[in-house]
Amino acid sequence: MKAITVYPGKPNSMHLEEIPMPEVMDIPNGQGVLVKVLRVGVDGTDKEINAAEYGMAPEGYNFLITGHENFGQVKEVGPNVTDTIKPGTFVVATVRRPGHSIYDQIGLQDMTTDDVYFERGINLRHGYLTEYYVEDAQYLVPLPETLREVGVLLEPTTVAQKGLNQAYEIQRRLKVWQPRRAAVVGAGTIGLLATLGMRLRGLEVTCYSRRLPPYQNSNLMTELGAHYVSSQQMTLKEASETYGPFDIIFEASGFSPLVFQAAEALGKNGVLVLSSVTGGEKKVEVNADMINQGFVLGNKVMVGTVNASRADFVSGVNDLVKAEAFYPRWLNKLLTTRVEGLENYAEMLRHLTEDKEAIKVYVEVAQQM
């Protein structure tokens, strides 16, 4: 069968590879599940792996199958798989696999303290841009049929889910914390999904991004009932004075200087969630005393979030189901850019590199059974 692969460490090496068909019995203890891949979302991670910025092949291979935003349908199950997963079930597989830290051993591999981590399609584990994969049932999350058109959005949804779940978990310390207003910095895919998650939790949300409205992303924000503010119109601090104070700020811009503006704009007892993985060596001057004093006297919290646990995938399914009910067809509008078939990986890369209007690029690998 076919798979889209790269040679880690070799820039622009993406190609089609013929690989053996996996089997249910490849997984021990009768827990194997054979999944037919239907759709795979792609993002900057896949582009950066092809550019050899990071990523390693699994042991015994000189290539890495890319793709981590998966959606598929079960074809066959092992004898000891629970009946919640059976042939025909739609599933999404989680991404990170256990390492050696104590967090890995209790199912929180997204919180690992290991320097080496294992992520399907990213590092030391093959991904999902292939026709079939086999997986241990414990790493599969079933989805209802109502999500058959938008299920490929679950993995990116979990990025927002984990950040929000962590914010609420941290603020249990306040006993009666009831956030009312929030800001999302950045109007890309994660910013849109974070806005959705907070609207579903009853928060008034302001999106702060660079581009002037109206355009597709700003329209999607307003369809959720969120405010949209361009950085060309006002500063983030001014936005907080107009629409805040912000109890939560979810930073998803990919532009690190905005982190410090967000820290300054955060309200008392607020949580600043950082989700952007930024490279480079940007340096900025910051109001260090003001930020420090605000965090100390205002009991504020800043937390980083990366990857997601199974619990975040489950809560993500719940939010996608609610979204279909409260904002019908809104999720479908995120699926802007479809690529037909694994053989068109060059087109996929072109969209990731050149298409500035794309929200979610995805590969249609196969039709549903």
QUIZI-V115337 format. One record per residue. N is the residue number from 1. RES is the residue in one small letter. PSI is psi as a letter, one per 30 degrees, with the letter a starting at -180 (999 if undefined). OMEGA is omega in radians with two decimals (none if undefined). D_LAST is the distance of its C-alpha to the last C-alpha in Angstrom with 1 decimal. Layout:
n->(N | N)
res->(RES | RES)
psi->(PSI | PSI)
omega->(OMEGA | OMEGA)
d_last->(D_LAST | D_LAST)
//
This chain:
n->(1 | 2 | 3 | 4 | 5 | 6 | 7 | 8 | 9 | 10 | 11 | 12 | 13 | 14 | 15 | 16 | 17 | 18 | 19 | 20 | 21 | 22 | 23 | 24 | 25 | 26 | 27 | 28 | 29 | 30 | 31 | 32 | 33 | 34 | 35 | 36 | 37 | 38 | 39 | 40 | 41 | 42 | 43 | 44 | 45 | 46 | 47 | 48 | 49 | 50 | 51 | 52 | 53 | 54 | 55 | 56 | 57 | 58 | 59 | 60 | 61 | 62 | 63 | 64 | 65 | 66 | 67 | 68 | 69 | 70 | 71 | 72 | 73 | 74 | 75 | 76 | 77 | 78 | 79 | 80 | 81 | 82 | 83 | 84 | 85 | 86 | 87 | 88 | 89 | 90 | 91 | 92 | 93 | 94 | 95 | 96 | 97 | 98 | 99 | 100 | 101 | 102 | 103 | 104 | 105 | 106 | 107 | 108 | 109 | 110 | 111 | 112 | 113 | 114 | 115 | 116 | 117 | 118 | 119 | 120 | 121 | 122 | 123 | 124 | 125 | 126 | 127 | 128 | 129 | 130 | 131 | 132 | 133 | 134 | 135 | 136 | 137 | 138 | 139 | 140 | 141 | 142 | 143 | 144 | 145 | 146 | 147 | 148 | 149 | 150 | 151 | 152 | 153 | 154 | 155 | 156 | 157 | 158 | 159 | 160 | 161 | 162 | 163 | 164 | 165 | 166 | 167 | 168 | 169 | 170 | 171 | 172 | 173 | 174 | 175 | 176 | 177 | 178 | 179 | 180 | 181 | 182 | 183 | 184 | 185 | 186 | 187 | 188 | 189 | 190 | 191 | 192 | 193 | 194 | 195 | 196 | 197 | 198 | 199 | 200 | 201 | 202 | 203 | 204 | 205 | 206 | 207 | 208 | 209 | 210 | 211 | 212 | 213 | 214 | 215 | 216 | 217 | 218 | 219 | 220 | 221 | 222 | 223 | 224 | 225 | 226 | 227 | 228 | 229 | 230 | 231 | 232 | 233 | 234 | 235 | 236 | 237 | 238 | 239 | 240 | 241 | 242 | 243 | 244 | 245 | 246 | 247 | 248 | 249 | 250 | 251 | 252 | 253 | 254 | 255 | 256 | 257 | 258 | 259 | 260 | 261 | 262 | 263 | 264 | 265 | 266 | 267 | 268 | 269 | 270 | 271 | 272 | 273 | 274 | 275 | 276 | 277 | 278 | 279 | 280 | 281 | 282 | 283 | 284 | 285 | 286 | 287 | 288 | 289 | 290 | 291 | 292 | 293 | 294 | 295 | 296 | 297 | 298 | 299 | 300 | 301 | 302 | 303 | 304 | 305 | 306 | 307 | 308 | 309 | 310 | 311 | 312 | 313 | 314 | 315 | 316 | 317 | 318 | 319 | 320 | 321 | 322 | 323 | 324 | 325 | 326 | 327 | 328 | 329 | 330 | 331 | 332 | 333 | 334 | 335 | 336 | 337 | 338 | 339 | 340 | 341 | 342 | 343 | 344 | 345 | 346 | 347 | 348 | 349 | 350 | 351 | 352 | 353 | 354 | 355 | 356 | 357 | 358 | 359 | 360 | 361 | 362 | 363 | 364 | 365 | 366 | 367 | 368 | 369)
res->(m | k | a | i | t | v | y | p | g | k | p | n | s | m | h | l | e | e | i | p | m | p | e | v | m | d | i | p | n | g | q | g | v | l | v | k | v | l | r | v | g | v | d | g | t | d | k | e | i | n | a | a | e | y | g | m | a | p | e | g | y | n | f | l | i | t | g | h | e | n | f | g | q | v | k | e | v | g | p | n | v | t | d | t | i | k | p | g | t | f | v | v | a | t | v | r | r | p | g | h | s | i | y | d | q | i | g | l | q | d | m | t | t | d | d | v | y | f | e | r | g | i | n | l | r | h | g | y | l | t | e | y | y | v | e | d | a | q | y | l | v | p | l | p | e | t | l | r | e | v | g | v | l | l | e | p | t | t | v | a | q | k | g | l | n | q | a | y | e | i | q | r | r | l | k | v | w | q | p | r | r | a | a | v | v | g | a | g | t | i | g | l | l | a | t | l | g | m | r | l | r | g | l | e | v | t | c | y | s | r | r | l | p | p | y | q | n | s | n | l | m | t | e | l | g | a | h | y | v | s | s | q | q | m | t | l | k | e | a | s | e | t | y | g | p | f | d | i | i | f | e | a | s | g | f | s | p | l | v | f | q | a | a | e | a | l | g | k | n | g | v | l | v | l | s | s | v | t | g | g | e | k | k | v | e | v | n | a | d | m | i | n | q | g | f | v | l | g | n | k | v | m | v | g | t | v | n | a | s | r | a | d | f | v | s | g | v | n | d | l | v | k | a | e | a | f | y | p | r | w | l | n | k | l | l | t | t | r | v | e | g | l | e | n | y | a | e | m | l | r | h | l | t | e | d | k | e | a | i | k | v | y | v | e | v | a | q | q | m)
psi->(l | l | k | k | l | l | j | k | f | j | k | h | g | k | l | k | k | k | l | l | k | l | k | e | f | f | k | l | g | g | g | k | k | k | k | k | k | e | k | k | k | l | a | f | e | e | e | e | e | f | g | g | f | a | k | k | l | l | k | f | l | g | l | k | k | a | j | f | i | l | k | a | k | k | e | k | l | l | f | g | k | l | g | f | j | l | k | f | k | k | l | k | k | l | e | k | l | k | b | f | l | e | e | e | f | g | g | h | f | f | g | k | g | k | e | k | l | j | k | k | f | e | j | g | k | k | a | g | i | l | e | l | l | k | l | k | f | f | g | k | j | k | k | l | f | f | g | f | f | g | f | f | f | e | e | e | e | f | e | e | e | e | e | e | e | e | e | e | e | e | g | f | f | f | e | g | k | i | k | e | k | l | k | k | j | k | g | a | e | e | e | e | e | e | e | e | e | e | e | f | g | g | k | k | k | k | k | j | l | e | k | k | l | k | l | e | e | e | e | e | e | f | f | f | g | l | k | k | k | k | f | f | e | l | l | e | e | e | e | e | f | e | f | a | l | k | f | k | k | j | j | h | f | g | j | e | f | f | e | e | e | e | e | e | f | k | l | k | g | l | k | j | k | k | f | k | j | k | a | a | h | k | k | l | k | l | i | e | e | e | e | e | e | e | e | e | f | g | h | l | k | k | k | k | k | k | a | l | l | e | e | e | e | e | f | e | e | e | e | e | e | e | e | e | e | e | i | k | g | e | e | e | f | f | i | f | j | k | k | j | k | f | f | h | f | e | e | e | e | e | e | e | e | f | j | f | f | k | e | j | k | l | k | j | e | l | l | l | 999)
omega->(-3.05 | 3.04 | 3.03 | -3.05 | 3.00 | 2.94 | -3.07 | -3.12 | 3.13 | -3.09 | 3.04 | -3.10 | -3.08 | -3.09 | 3.02 | 3.14 | 3.00 | -3.12 | 3.14 | 3.06 | 3.12 | -3.13 | -3.14 | -3.06 | 3.02 | 3.12 | -3.08 | 3.00 | 3.07 | -3.07 | -3.09 | 3.07 | 3.07 | -3.05 | 2.99 | -3.11 | 3.12 | -3.14 | 3.03 | 3.03 | 3.11 | -3.08 | -3.12 | 3.11 | -3.14 | 3.10 | -3.11 | 3.06 | 3.09 | 3.09 | 3.11 | 3.09 | 3.05 | -3.11 | 3.10 | 3.12 | 3.03 | 3.13 | 3.12 | -3.14 | 3.02 | 3.12 | 3.10 | 2.99 | -3.06 | 3.08 | 3.13 | -3.12 | -2.92 | 2.99 | -3.09 | -3.11 | -3.07 | 3.09 | -3.08 | 3.13 | 3.05 | -3.03 | -3.07 | 3.12 | 3.13 | -3.05 | 3.01 | 3.07 | -3.10 | 3.13 | -3.11 | -3.14 | 3.01 | -3.09 | 2.93 | 3.10 | 3.01 | -2.96 | -3.03 | 3.13 | -3.01 | 2.97 | -2.99 | -3.09 | 3.14 | 3.12 | 3.08 | -3.06 | 3.13 | 3.06 | 3.11 | -3.13 | 3.04 | 3.10 | -3.03 | 2.99 | 3.09 | 3.04 | 3.09 | -3.14 | -3.05 | -3.13 | -3.11 | 3.14 | -3.07 | -3.05 | 2.99 | 3.04 | 3.14 | -3.12 | -2.86 | 3.09 | -3.10 | -3.05 | 3.12 | 2.94 | 3.05 | -3.04 | 3.00 | -3.06 | -3.08 | -3.13 | 3.14 | 3.12 | 3.14 | 3.11 | 3.08 | -3.14 | -3.14 | -3.13 | -3.06 | -3.13 | -3.02 | -3.08 | 3.13 | 3.11 | -3.06 | -3.08 | 3.07 | 3.07 | -3.09 | 3.07 | 3.08 | -3.12 | -3.11 | 3.13 | 3.14 | 3.12 | 3.11 | 3.13 | -3.14 | 3.11 | 3.12 | -3.03 | 2.94 | 3.11 | -3.08 | 3.04 | -3.05 | -3.10 | 3.13 | -3.10 | -3.12 | -3.06 | -3.11 | 3.04 | 2.99 | 3.13 | -3.07 | -3.07 | 3.07 | -3.08 | -3.11 | 3.09 | 3.10 | -3.11 | 3.05 | 3.08 | 3.09 | -3.11 | -3.12 | 3.05 | 3.11 | 3.08 | 3.03 | -3.11 | 2.94 | -2.98 | 3.00 | 3.05 | 3.13 | -3.10 | -3.01 | -2.92 | 3.08 | 3.05 | -0.01 | 2.96 | -2.96 | -3.07 | 3.12 | 3.09 | 3.11 | 3.08 | -3.10 | 3.06 | 3.07 | -3.09 | 3.13 | 2.98 | 3.05 | -3.12 | 3.08 | 3.06 | 3.06 | -3.13 | 3.14 | 3.07 | 3.11 | 3.09 | 3.10 | 3.09 | 3.12 | 3.10 | -3.13 | -3.00 | -3.07 | 0.04 | -3.07 | 3.08 | 3.07 | 2.91 | 3.13 | -3.07 | -3.11 | -3.05 | -3.02 | -3.11 | -2.93 | 3.13 | 3.14 | 3.08 | -3.07 | 3.01 | 3.12 | 3.11 | 3.14 | -3.06 | -3.07 | 3.13 | 3.11 | -3.08 | -3.09 | 3.11 | 3.04 | -3.11 | -3.13 | -3.12 | -3.11 | 3.02 | -3.02 | 3.04 | 3.12 | -3.07 | 3.12 | 3.09 | 3.13 | 2.97 | -3.12 | 3.05 | -2.96 | -3.11 | -3.12 | 3.13 | 3.14 | -3.14 | 3.14 | 3.14 | -3.13 | -3.07 | -3.11 | 3.11 | -3.10 | -3.10 | 3.00 | -3.09 | 3.05 | 3.14 | 3.10 | 3.13 | -3.10 | 3.09 | 3.09 | 3.14 | 3.11 | 3.07 | 3.14 | 3.10 | 3.07 | 3.07 | -3.14 | -3.14 | 3.10 | 3.09 | 3.11 | -3.13 | 3.12 | -3.14 | -3.04 | -3.12 | -3.04 | 3.08 | 3.13 | -3.12 | 3.14 | -3.11 | 3.08 | -3.09 | -2.96 | -2.85 | -3.07 | 3.07 | -3.07 | 2.97 | -3.13 | -3.07 | -3.12 | -3.11 | 3.10 | 3.07 | 3.09 | 3.13 | 3.14 | 3.10 | -3.13 | -3.06 | -2.93 | -3.00 | -3.08 | -3.14 | -3.11 | 3.01 | 3.08 | 3.00 | 3.12 | 3.14 | 3.05 | -3.03 | -3.09 | 3.06 | 3.13 | -3.11 | none)
d_last->(17.4 | 18.5 | 19.6 | 21.9 | 25.1 | 28.7 | 32.0 | 33.3 | 36.8 | 36.5 | 36.1 | 33.6 | 32.1 | 28.4 | 26.8 | 23.8 | 24.1 | 22.7 | 22.0 | 21.1 | 17.8 | 18.2 | 18.3 | 18.2 | 21.9 | 22.8 | 23.2 | 26.2 | 26.9 | 23.5 | 22.0 | 19.4 | 15.8 | 13.4 | 11.1 | 8.7 | 10.5 | 9.3 | 12.8 | 16.3 | 19.4 | 22.6 | 26.2 | 29.8 | 29.1 | 27.1 | 29.8 | 32.5 | 31.1 | 31.0 | 34.6 | 35.4 | 36.7 | 35.1 | 32.4 | 32.9 | 30.9 | 30.1 | 32.8 | 32.7 | 30.9 | 32.4 | 29.3 | 27.1 | 23.4 | 23.5 | 21.4 | 21.5 | 19.8 | 16.2 | 13.0 | 9.9 | 7.6 | 9.3 | 8.7 | 12.3 | 15.4 | 19.1 | 21.6 | 23.2 | 20.3 | 20.9 | 18.9 | 18.0 | 15.3 | 13.1 | 9.8 | 7.2 | 10.1 | 10.2 | 13.1 | 15.8 | 18.2 | 21.9 | 23.8 | 27.2 | 28.0 | 31.3 | 34.5 | 37.9 | 39.4 | 39.9 | 37.4 | 34.7 | 35.6 | 35.0 | 31.6 | 33.1 | 32.4 | 32.2 | 35.9 | 36.8 | 40.3 | 39.5 | 40.3 | 37.3 | 33.9 | 30.4 | 27.6 | 24.2 | 24.2 | 27.8 | 30.2 | 30.3 | 26.6 | 23.7 | 21.3 | 17.7 | 17.9 | 16.2 | 13.0 | 12.9 | 15.5 | 16.9 | 18.8 | 21.2 | 19.8 | 22.8 | 21.7 | 18.3 | 18.3 | 15.8 | 15.2 | 15.0 | 12.5 | 15.4 | 15.1 | 11.6 | 13.6 | 16.3 | 15.3 | 16.2 | 19.7 | 20.1 | 21.7 | 24.3 | 24.8 | 25.9 | 28.7 | 30.3 | 29.5 | 31.4 | 34.3 | 34.6 | 34.2 | 36.9 | 39.2 | 39.1 | 39.5 | 42.6 | 44.1 | 44.2 | 47.6 | 48.9 | 48.2 | 48.0 | 46.2 | 44.6 | 43.4 | 43.7 | 43.5 | 41.4 | 41.0 | 38.2 | 39.5 | 37.1 | 34.7 | 31.9 | 28.4 | 29.8 | 32.7 | 30.5 | 28.4 | 31.7 | 33.1 | 30.2 | 30.7 | 34.4 | 34.2 | 32.0 | 34.8 | 37.4 | 39.0 | 40.7 | 39.4 | 41.0 | 39.1 | 41.6 | 40.6 | 42.3 | 41.3 | 43.0 | 41.1 | 39.6 | 36.5 | 32.8 | 32.9 | 36.0 | 34.7 | 31.6 | 34.2 | 36.3 | 33.3 | 33.1 | 36.8 | 37.9 | 41.0 | 40.6 | 43.6 | 44.2 | 46.3 | 48.3 | 49.3 | 50.4 | 50.3 | 48.0 | 51.2 | 52.0 | 48.6 | 49.1 | 52.5 | 50.9 | 47.7 | 48.3 | 49.4 | 46.0 | 45.1 | 42.0 | 41.5 | 38.2 | 38.9 | 36.0 | 37.9 | 38.1 | 41.8 | 43.8 | 47.1 | 45.4 | 45.1 | 48.9 | 49.0 | 46.5 | 48.6 | 51.6 | 49.8 | 48.3 | 49.9 | 51.7 | 49.7 | 46.7 | 43.9 | 43.0 | 39.6 | 39.2 | 35.8 | 36.7 | 36.9 | 39.7 | 41.4 | 44.7 | 48.2 | 48.6 | 51.8 | 53.0 | 55.9 | 55.1 | 57.1 | 57.2 | 59.8 | 58.2 | 54.7 | 56.1 | 58.4 | 55.6 | 53.4 | 56.3 | 57.8 | 54.5 | 52.7 | 49.8 | 46.9 | 45.0 | 41.9 | 39.5 | 35.8 | 33.2 | 29.8 | 28.6 | 28.4 | 25.7 | 27.7 | 27.4 | 23.6 | 23.8 | 26.3 | 24.2 | 21.3 | 24.0 | 25.4 | 22.2 | 21.8 | 25.5 | 25.3 | 22.8 | 25.4 | 28.5 | 27.6 | 24.9 | 23.0 | 25.2 | 22.6 | 20.7 | 24.0 | 24.0 | 21.0 | 23.5 | 22.6 | 19.4 | 19.4 | 17.0 | 16.2 | 17.9 | 20.7 | 22.0 | 23.3 | 26.8 | 25.7 | 24.2 | 27.6 | 29.4 | 27.8 | 28.6 | 32.1 | 33.1 | 31.1 | 33.2 | 31.5 | 28.0 | 27.1 | 23.7 | 22.5 | 18.9 | 16.9 | 13.6 | 12.3 | 8.8 | 6.5 | 3.8 | 0.0)
//
